Amino acid sequence: MKISSLVRGKQMGQLGKIYGEYRFTLAPNEQKPMKGFFQTAVVNVIKDNIIDRWFYFIPQTIGMYLLYDWAKKANHEASKKDPSIYANDV
């Protein structure tokens, strides 16, 4: 096992050369981390959730709306007073 350069007493910056390692960077003013985020986010949400999976939620939505509409009408009819019951009241 080789003794590292730090253990041999060398300071940082004089540790030796590293071959075969490449680093590529961009200057901070060249980076655009949010480039196209909002356009792709909206398109992906529409594509993934509405266009590709419409058959999951459209029939259920229609069915629940029809059930809601029927229940609302049935409740309105059930809560009405029958005028024939109160015909003899003065």
C-alpha positions in Angstrom: 0.0 0.0 0.0 1.4 3.4 -1.0 1.7 6.2 1.5 -0.3 9.2 0.4 1.3 12.5 -0.4 -0.3 14.1 2.6 1.2 11.6 5.0 4.6 12.2 3.4 4.4 15.9 4.3 3.4 17.6 1.1 1.1 20.5 1.2 -2.2 21.0 -0.7 -1.3 22.1 -4.2 1.9 20.2 -4.4 0.4 16.7 -4.1 1.2 15.6 -7.7 -0.4 15.5 -11.1 -3.5 13.6 -11.9 -3.7 12.2 -15.4 -6.8 11.2 -17.3 -9.3 13.4 -15.3 -11.1 16.0 -17.3 -13.5 18.6 -15.9 -15.9 20.7 -18.0 -17.7 23.6 -16.5 -19.8 26.5 -17.7 -19.4 30.1 -16.4 -22.3 31.1 -14.1 -23.5 33.7 -16.7 -23.7 30.9 -19.4 -25.9 28.6 -17.3 -29.7 28.6 -17.8 -31.0 26.1 -15.3 -34.7 26.9 -15.8 -34.5 27.1 -19.6 -37.7 25.7 -21.1 -38.9 24.4 -17.7 -42.4 25.9 -17.7 -43.1 25.0 -21.3 -42.0 21.4 -20.9 -43.7 21.1 -17.5 -47.1 22.2 -18.9 -46.8 20.1 -22.0 -45.7 17.0 -20.0 -48.6 17.4 -17.5 -51.1 17.7 -20.2 -49.6 14.9 -22.2 -49.1 12.5 -19.3 -52.2 13.1 -17.4 -54.9 14.1 -19.9 -54.1 12.8 -23.3 -52.5 9.5 -22.3 -54.8 8.6 -19.4 -58.2 10.1 -20.3 -60.0 6.8 -20.1 -59.2 6.6 -16.4 -60.9 9.8 -15.3 -63.4 10.9 -18.0 -65.9 8.0 -17.5 -65.7 8.3 -13.7 -66.2 12.1 -13.9 -69.2 11.7 -16.1 -70.7 9.0 -13.9 -70.2 11.0 -10.7 -71.7 14.1 -12.3 -74.8 12.1 -13.4 -75.1 10.6 -9.9 -74.7 14.1 -8.3 -77.3 15.6 -10.6 -79.7 12.7 -9.8 -79.2 13.0 -6.1 -79.7 16.8 -6.1 -83.0 16.4 -8.1 -84.2 13.6 -5.8 -83.4 15.6 -2.7 -85.3 18.6 -4.1 -88.3 16.4 -4.8 -88.2 14.8 -1.4 -88.0 18.1 0.5 -91.0 19.6 -1.2 -94.2 19.9 0.7 -97.3 18.1 -0.7 -100.0 20.8 -1.1 -102.8 18.2 -0.7 -101.9 17.6 2.9 -102.5 21.3 3.8 -105.6 21.8 1.6 -108.0 21.9 4.6 -105.9 24.1 6.8 -107.1 27.6 7.4 
